[in-house]
Amino acid sequence: MLVGEIAKTEQLNVSDEEVEKANRKVAELSREEISRVRSHYAAPEQKESLRFQLLEDKVLEVLEKSAAIEDGGPLAEDKRQLL
């Protein structure tokens, strides 16, 4: 739900071109024929899963860019033992 809300707020979406690029990348990495990869992701649940994964990647990218990381200093000795 959070991914969907952030995507809506940031007006993020996944284009057909991005899906095709992901298909080509999967084909390259798996050394499969592009037609087989496209066929696999043609099933509605697989297609939706791929689109969600791509959208999630975009949301994480937005969050990473807006994150403010601060150095909290060294951990106290007792806290280090918990790790």
N, C-alpha and C positions, 0 to 999 in steps of 0.2 A: 504494500500500500504506500509505503514511504517513497519508493522509487517512482511510482505513478504521480504522487503529489509533487515531488520535486521536478519531475519531467514537465508537468503541467505548468508549474510556476515559472520554470525556466524556458518554457515553450520549446521543449526538445521533442523531436520525433525521429523516426528511422525511415529513410527513403528507400525506394525500390533499388536504387543504385547502390546504396550501402549494403543492402541484403545481397545483391549480386557480387559485390566486392568480397563480402564475407564468404559466399559460396566458393569463389575462386581461391580464396586463401585456404579454406578447408580442403579443397581439392589438391592444392599444391602441397600442403603439409601432410596430407594423408596419402598422397600419390594416387588419388582416385581420379577417374574421368569426371570432368565437370558435369556431364549429363547425369551421372549417378548421384552426385552430390545434390544437384538441383532436384532430382527425383525424390531423394530422401527428404529434403526440406519442403517439398510440395505438399506433404501431408499437413493438414491444418494445425495439429498440435505441435509438430516439429517446426513449422513456419512461425508460429506464435512464440515458441520457445527461443528461436534464433532472434526474432525481433526484440523480445524482452531482454535477452542477453546483450544485444547491441545497445539498447536503450539504457540498461543498467551501466554499461561501460561509459556512456555519455554522462550519466548522473554522477558516477564516481569521479570522472574527470572534472566536472563542475565543482564538486565538493573539495577535491584536492586543491584546485586553484584558489578556492576561497578559504581554505583552512589557515588558521593562524597558529603556528606551532611555537610554543614558548619553552625555554629551558627551565625546568622546575628545580634545577640544582641537583646535587647528589642525593641519592636515597639514604635515608637514615639506616643505620646498621640493622635494626630490628626489621625494617621493611625489606631489606635485601634478602634476609633469610626466608621470607615468605615466597620469594620468587624462586 
